Amino acid sequence: MINREEPYLGEGQTPVLSLKALAKHFGLSNISAKAEYLNPTGSYKDRIAAATVQDAVRRGHTGWIGTSSGNGGAAMSAYGSRAGLPGFLCIPLSTPPEKLKSIVPYGTTLLLMDEIGMREMDAIKNLSDEFNLKMSVTAYQYNPEGMTGAETIGNELQDQGSFTHIYVPTGGGGLLVAVARGLDTQSRTRPKMICAQPTGCAPISRYLRNELNAPIIPTCDSMISGLLLPDPPDGQLATKAVQSTDGWGCLVDDKDAYAMQDLLAQMEGIFVEPASALALAAIIQDCHQGLICESDNPLVILTGSGLKDLRRFEQPDTSSTLPASLSDLRYKLEATLHHAQETHSRKRSN
């Protein structure tokens, strides 16, 4: 039964956090972060799903169909269930298991596919028309109504501080476009929009750097889930959004994204997915290159929770390990705390 009420689950109004320890570590006055991982299913895609489902109910669709690398599928499954709309989701075989498992409880019909590119998206769009289903892809090209949900990120940022740069982890380009559209275009202090992409899959950033004739590449060579679109559907729109603010494109190696993921967790207590950490690594990279200075206040969109992709983190092997004793605990405490005290003393003396 379709629920005609607004499919609200608590999305939006996420806080902006100050990453003071990390900023100090890299010689900046401040780095700000929009905590989109605090949305109900753990990513900014909840904003898009809420707007998509609301539009589907308004137009009388019998369900929804779409593609996702994980976050969008979980969001649409949750909000579709809230509204009583059945869902059909095409998802890549390479999807992290945590993202895949997070979709299963909602009962969405899943179809695992080798490849999901523009050809497949166009075919799915034709099927959505044939079966009266709402098309759910996080791109203006396929779902402009749903993408207005992500524009609320920009709306909220206008009241949450004054930012000089906004770093956006970018795959298809839709999020970057949405944030830019949500900001006040009349403001004289409009921040520069920065497109952060993996070095191995950076069609938009490379196009912005005049390395390509169009924001399209043949294949991707990266492991950063959520950002692997060689032919981004909103590539041209994202390019215009960046250029209109005098922004630029960044290329970040996977290893630097993973290192930043660890550093953010250990220094700030914030665990985000690698795609989010990649955009934060882009800030530090630009700091080292002199593109942002000590007095700037860059902001990064932390798009999703680290619990979405745990492939890097191995569970300790306890099969051949003897249980720890209280004396082992004492040894660990003495060694660790003694080392911490020595490190603190050295820092104070310097």
C-alpha positions as CSV (number, residue, x, y, z in Angstrom):
1,M,0.0,0.0,0.0
2,I,1.4,3.4,-1.0
3,N,1.9,5.9,1.8
4,R,0.8,9.3,0.5
5,E,2.5,11.1,3.4
6,E,6.0,12.7,3.0
7,P,8.6,9.9,3.3
8,Y,10.7,11.6,6.0
9,L,13.2,9.6,8.0
10,G,15.2,12.4,9.6
11,E,17.4,13.3,6.7
12,G,19.1,16.7,6.4
13,Q,20.2,19.4,8.8
14,T,23.6,17.7,9.3
15,P,26.2,19.7,11.3
16,V,29.3,21.3,10.1
17,L,32.3,20.1,12.2
18,S,35.6,21.9,12.7
19,L,38.6,19.5,12.1
20,K,40.9,21.6,14.3
21,A,43.4,18.8,15.1
22,L,43.8,17.8,11.5
23,A,44.1,21.4,10.3
24,K,46.8,22.2,12.9
25,H,48.7,19.0,11.8
26,F,48.9,20.4,8.3
27,G,49.4,24.1,9.1
28,L,46.0,25.4,8.4
29,S,43.8,27.6,10.6
30,N,40.8,25.4,10.1
31,I,39.2,22.7,8.0
32,S,35.4,22.4,8.1
33,A,33.4,19.3,7.3
34,K,29.7,18.8,6.4
35,A,28.8,15.6,8.2
36,E,26.6,13.9,5.6
37,Y,27.4,10.4,7.1
38,L,24.9,11.3,9.8
39,N,21.9,10.9,7.5
40,P,19.6,7.9,8.3
41,T,21.2,5.3,6.1
42,G,24.7,6.8,6.4
43,S,25.1,9.0,3.3
44,Y,23.9,12.1,1.6
45,K,21.9,10.0,-0.8
46,D,19.1,10.0,1.7
47,R,18.3,13.6,0.7
48,I,18.0,12.5,-2.9
49,A,16.0,9.4,-2.1
50,A,13.5,11.4,-0.1
51,A,12.9,13.9,-2.9
52,T,12.8,11.0,-5.5
53,V,10.2,9.0,-3.6
54,Q,8.1,12.1,-2.9
55,D,8.0,12.8,-6.6
56,A,7.2,9.2,-7.4
57,V,4.2,9.3,-5.1
58,R,3.0,12.6,-6.5
59,R,3.2,11.3,-10.1
60,G,1.5,8.0,-9.3
61,H,4.4,5.7,-10.1
62,T,3.9,2.1,-9.1
63,G,7.5,1.7,-7.8
64,W,11.0,2.7,-8.6
65,I,14.0,1.3,-10.6
66,G,17.6,2.5,-10.7
67,T,21.3,1.9,-10.5
68,S,23.7,2.3,-7.6
69,S,27.1,1.5,-6.3
70,G,25.6,1.0,-2.9
71,N,24.7,4.2,-1.0
72,G,21.9,5.3,-3.3
73,G,20.5,1.8,-3.3
74,A,20.3,1.7,0.4
75,A,18.8,5.1,0.6
76,M,16.1,4.4,-2.1
77,S,15.3,1.0,-0.5
78,A,14.7,2.7,2.9
79,Y,12.6,5.6,1.6
80,G,10.8,3.4,-1.0
81,S,9.8,1.0,1.9
82,R,8.7,4.0,3.9
83,A,6.3,5.0,1.1
84,G,5.2,1.5,0.2
85,L,6.9,1.5,-3.2
86,P,8.6,-1.7,-4.5
87,G,12.1,-1.2,-5.8
88,F,14.3,-2.8,-8.5
89,L,18.0,-2.1,-8.3
90,C,20.9,-2.8,-10.7
91,I,24.2,-2.8,-8.8
92,P,27.8,-3.6,-9.9
93,L,29.3,-6.9,-8.9
94,S,32.2,-4.9,-7.5
95,T,30.0,-3.3,-4.8
96,P,31.5,-3.5,-1.3
97,P,29.8,-6.3,0.6
98,E,28.8,-3.9,3.4
99,K,26.9,-1.7,1.0
100,L,25.2,-4.7,-0.6
101,K,24.1,-6.2,2.7
102,S,22.7,-2.9,3.9
103,I,20.2,-3.1,1.0
104,V,19.0,-6.7,1.6
105,P,16.7,-6.1,4.7
106,Y,14.4,-3.7,2.7
107,G,13.3,-6.4,0.3
108,T,14.4,-4.6,-2.8
109,T,14.8,-6.8,-5.9
110,L,18.6,-6.8,-6.7
111,L,20.2,-7.5,-10.0
112,L,24.0,-7.8,-9.9
113,M,25.6,-6.7,-13.2
114,D,29.1,-6.8,-14.7
115,E,28.9,-3.2,-15.9
116,I,26.6,-0.3,-15.5
117,G,27.4,2.6,-17.9
118,M,25.4,5.1,-19.9
119,R,24.1,2.4,-22.3
120,E,22.6,0.4,-19.4
121,M,21.2,3.6,-17.7
122,D,19.5,4.6,-21.0
123,A,18.0,1.1,-21.2
124,I,16.8,1.2,-17.6
125,K,15.2,4.6,-18.3
126,N,13.2,3.1,-21.2
127,L,12.1,0.3,-18.8
128,S,11.0,2.8,-16.2
129,D,8.8,4.5,-18.7
130,E,7.3,1.2,-19.9
131,F,6.4,-0.1,-16.4
132,N,5.5,3.3,-14.8
133,L,8.4,3.2,-12.4
134,K,10.3,6.2,-11.0
135,M,13.9,6.3,-12.4
136,S,16.3,6.6,-9.5
137,V,19.8,7.5,-10.5
138,T,21.7,10.3,-8.7
139,A,22.1,12.4,-11.8
140,Y,20.3,15.4,-13.2
141,Q,20.3,13.7,-16.6
142,Y,18.0,11.0,-15.3
143,N,16.4,12.3,-12.1
144,P,16.3,16.1,-11.8
145,E,13.5,16.0,-9.3
146,G,15.4,13.8,-6.9
147,M,18.6,15.8,-7.2
148,T,16.9,18.8,-5.8
149,G,17.1,16.9,-2.5
150,A,20.9,17.3,-2.6
151,E,20.6,21.0,-3.2
152,T,19.6,21.4,0.4
153,I,23.2,20.8,1.3
154,G,24.1,24.1,-0.3
155,N,21.0,25.7,1.3
156,E,22.1,24.7,4.8
157,L,25.8,25.7,4.3
158,Q,24.7,29.3,3.8
159,D,23.7,29.4,7.4
160,Q,26.5,27.3,8.8
161,G,29.6,29.4,8.2
162,S,31.7,31.3,5.7
163,F,33.7,28.9,3.5
164,T,36.3,29.8,0.9
165,H,36.4,26.5,-0.9
166,I,34.0,23.5,-1.0
167,Y,35.7,20.1,-1.8
168,V,33.3,17.6,-3.3
169,P,34.1,13.9,-3.9
170,T,32.9,13.5,-7.4
171,G,31.8,10.5,-9.5
172,G,28.9,11.3,-11.8
173,G,29.1,15.0,-11.0
174,G,25.5,15.4,-9.7
175,L,26.5,16.1,-6.1
176,L,28.8,18.9,-7.0
177,V,26.2,20.5,-9.3
178,A,23.6,20.2,-6.5
179,V,25.7,21.8,-3.8
180,A,26.6,24.7,-6.2
181,R,22.9,25.2,-7.0
182,G,22.0,25.2,-3.4
183,L,24.4,28.0,-2.6
184,D,23.4,31.7,-3.0
185,T,24.5,32.5,-6.5
186,Q,24.2,36.2,-5.7
187,S,26.7,36.2,-2.8
188,R,30.0,38.1,-3.4
189,T,31.8,35.6,-1.1
190,R,30.6,32.5,-3.0
191,P,33.1,29.7,-2.3
192,K,35.1,28.0,-5.0
193,M,33.8,24.6,-6.0
194,I,36.5,22.0,-6.1
195,C,36.0,18.6,-7.9
196,A,37.9,15.8,-6.2
197,Q,38.3,12.6,-8.1
198,P,40.6,9.5,-8.0
199,T,43.7,9.7,-10.2
200,G,42.5,6.5,-11.8
201,C,39.1,7.7,-12.6
202,A,39.1,11.5,-13.1
203,P,37.3,12.4,-16.3
204,I,35.9,15.7,-15.0
205,S,39.0,16.9,-13.2
206,R,41.2,16.0,-16.2
207,Y,38.8,17.9,-18.5
208,L,39.0,20.9,-16.2
209,R,42.8,20.7,-16.5
210,N,42.5,20.7,-20.3
211,E,43.9,17.1,-20.5
212,L,40.8,15.8,-22.3
213,N,38.5,17.1,-25.0
214,A,35.5,15.9,-23.1
215,P,34.8,14.6,-19.5
216,I,34.9,11.0,-20.6
217,I,37.6,8.3,-20.3
218,P,37.5,4.7,-21.6
219,T,37.9,2.9,-18.2
220,C,38.6,3.4,-14.5
221,D,41.6,2.2,-12.6
222,S,40.7,2.9,-8.9
223,M,39.1,1.1,-6.0
224,I,37.3,4.1,-4.5
225,S,33.7,2.9,-4.4
226,G,31.1,5.4,-5.5
227,L,33.4,7.5,-7.7
228,L,34.0,5.1,-10.6
229,L,32.1,6.6,-13.6
230,P,34.3,6.9,-16.7
231,D,31.4,8.6,-18.5
232,P,29.8,10.8,-15.8
233,P,26.2,11.7,-16.7
234,D,26.5,15.2,-15.2
235,G,30.1,15.8,-16.3
236,Q,29.4,18.9,-18.4
237,L,27.1,20.4,-15.7
238,A,29.8,19.8,-13.0
239,T,32.4,21.4,-15.2
240,K,30.3,24.6,-15.6
241,A,29.7,24.7,-11.8
242,V,33.4,24.5,-11.1
243,Q,34.4,27.1,-13.7
244,S,31.7,29.5,-12.7
245,T,33.3,29.8,-9.2
246,D,36.9,29.8,-10.4
247,G,37.4,26.4,-8.9
248,W,39.5,23.5,-10.2
249,G,39.8,19.7,-10.4
250,C,41.9,17.5,-8.2
251,L,43.4,14.1,-8.7
252,V,44.1,12.0,-5.6
253,D,45.8,8.6,-5.5
254,D,43.8,5.8,-3.8
255,K,46.6,5.3,-1.3
256,D,46.4,9.0,-0.2
257,A,42.6,8.6,0.3
258,Y,43.1,5.5,2.4
259,A,45.8,7.2,4.5
260,M,43.5,10.2,5.1
261,Q,40.7,7.9,6.1
262,D,42.9,6.5,8.8
263,L,44.2,9.9,9.9
264,L,40.7,11.4,10.2
265,A,39.6,8.5,12.3
266,Q,42.6,8.6,14.6
267,M,42.9,12.4,15.0
268,E,39.3,13.5,14.9
269,G,37.3,10.4,15.7
270,I,35.4,10.5,12.4
271,F,35.2,7.3,10.3
272,V,34.1,8.0,6.7
273,E,34.2,6.0,3.5
274,P,37.2,6.3,1.2
275,A,35.4,8.6,-1.2
276,S,34.9,11.2,1.5
277,A,38.5,10.9,2.7
278,L,39.6,11.4,-0.9
279,A,38.1,14.9,-1.0
280,L,39.8,15.7,2.4
281,A,43.1,14.5,1.0
282,A,42.6,16.8,-1.9
283,I,42.5,19.8,0.5
284,I,45.9,18.8,2.0
285,Q,47.3,18.2,-1.4
286,D,46.2,21.7,-2.5
287,C,47.6,23.2,0.7
288,H,51.0,21.7,-0.1
289,Q,50.8,23.1,-3.7
290,G,49.9,26.6,-2.5
291,L,46.4,26.6,-3.9
292,I,44.9,27.3,-0.5
293,C,46.6,29.2,2.3
294,E,46.7,29.2,6.1
295,S,43.9,31.8,6.4
296,D,41.4,30.0,4.1
297,N,38.5,28.0,5.5
298,P,38.0,25.0,3.1
299,L,35.0,22.7,3.7
300,V,34.8,19.0,2.6
301,I,31.6,17.2,2.1
302,L,31.9,13.9,4.1
303,T,29.4,12.0,2.0
304,G,29.2,8.6,3.7
305,S,30.0,6.5,6.7
306,G,33.1,4.4,6.9
307,L,30.9,1.4,7.8
308,K,29.8,1.4,4.2
309,D,33.1,-0.1,3.0
310,L,35.3,-2.2,5.4
311,R,37.3,-4.1,2.7
312,R,40.6,-2.5,3.9
313,F,40.1,-3.6,7.5
314,E,40.9,-7.2,8.4
315,Q,39.4,-8.8,11.4
316,P,42.1,-9.9,13.9
317,D,42.8,-13.6,13.5
318,T,42.1,-15.2,16.9
319,S,42.3,-18.8,15.8
320,S,45.9,-19.3,16.9
321,T,46.1,-16.7,19.6
322,L,46.0,-17.4,23.4
323,P,43.4,-15.4,25.4
324,A,44.9,-12.3,27.0
325,S,45.4,-12.1,30.7
326,L,45.1,-9.2,33.1
327,S,48.9,-9.1,33.3
328,D,48.9,-8.7,29.5
329,L,46.6,-5.8,29.9
330,R,48.8,-4.2,32.5
331,Y,51.8,-4.6,30.2
332,K,50.0,-2.9,27.3
333,L,48.8,0.0,29.5
334,E,52.3,0.7,30.9
335,A,54.0,0.5,27.5
336,T,51.4,2.5,25.7
337,L,50.9,5.2,28.3
338,H,54.6,5.6,29.0
339,H,55.2,6.1,25.3
340,A,52.4,8.7,25.1
341,Q,53.8,10.6,28.0
342,E,57.3,10.7,26.5
343,T,55.8,12.0,23.2
344,H,53.8,14.7,24.9
345,S,56.9,15.8,26.9
346,R,59.0,16.1,23.8
347,K,56.3,18.2,22.0
348,R,56.1,20.6,25.0
349,S,59.9,21.0,25.1
350,N,60.0,21.8,21.4
